Amino acid sequence: MPTASADRAERLAAITWGGDEFMVLLCNDATRPTASLAERIAEVAPRDSPCGLSLGWATRKNNETLEQTMARADERLYEERRRRRNDAA
């Protein structure tokens, strides 16, 4: 079951989603800050770690459900994983 913790006056929520995945929800943020946050997370991740890090993100479109937004973020995540595998080969 997902668990959550809120921060920044309810503008940010981190939710564990499965064993090794988590989701960060940003409320009322534009696309650029979301992309910047993803870039910052990737920058601070240890490069020499035996664990990999792949990020997917999406900004909710008008009239889009949360499930649709999450599906677009998942697709971006899988694209990143494929790209990393191809780069390693």
N, C-alpha and C positions, 0 to 999 in steps of 0.2 A: 504494500500500500504506500502511495506517495506520502512523503512528509515535507513540511514546508517551514521556512523561517522567514520572517519579513524584516525589512530594513529600510532605511531612508524614508520614513513617513509613509510606508506602504507603497512606495514606488518600485520596490525591488523585492522579489520573492525567489528564493532558491529552493528547488524541489528535487528530492531524490526520486529517480524514475527507473526502477530496476536495480540490479546489483551494481553495475558500474557506469550508469548513466545518470545525469542530472539535468535539470532544466532551470534556466533563469528567466523569470518573467519581469519585463520592464514595462511599467505603466506610463502612458502618455509621453513616450519618447519617440523621436523621429528616427528614420532609417539610419542616418549617419551615426548618431550615438550608439546604436545597436551594433553596427559594424565596427565602430571604434572599440567597444567593449570586447567583442570577440577577438579583435587583433591584440588587445592588451593581454587577454587571458593567454593567447597563444605565445606571446612574447615572454611571459614570465614562467611558462612551463619548462621544466628542465629538459634540455636537449639530449642529455646522456642517460636519461631514465629508461629502464627496460619496458616501461609502460608507454603506450602511444596515446596521443591526444588528437582527436578529430572534433571539429566544431561545425555545427550547423545552426543557422539562425534565420529568422524571418520576421518581418514586420507585418502586423495584421492589416489587411486591406479592408476597406469599407464593406460592410455586409458579409464579411467572412467569419465563419465560426472559429472557435479556438481549435477545434480538431483539424480544420483545413489549414490554419496557420502552422500548427504542429507538423502536419504532413509535409508542408513546404520546407520547414526547418529540417525534418528528417531526410528529405531528398538532398538538400544541400550537404548534410552530414555524410550521406553515402557517397556523394560525388567527391567530397574531400577524402574519404577513405580510399576510393578507387584511385584518385590522383596520387596519394601517398604511396600506394602499392606500386603504381607504375613508375614513380620516381625512384623507388628502391630497387627496381628490377634492372 
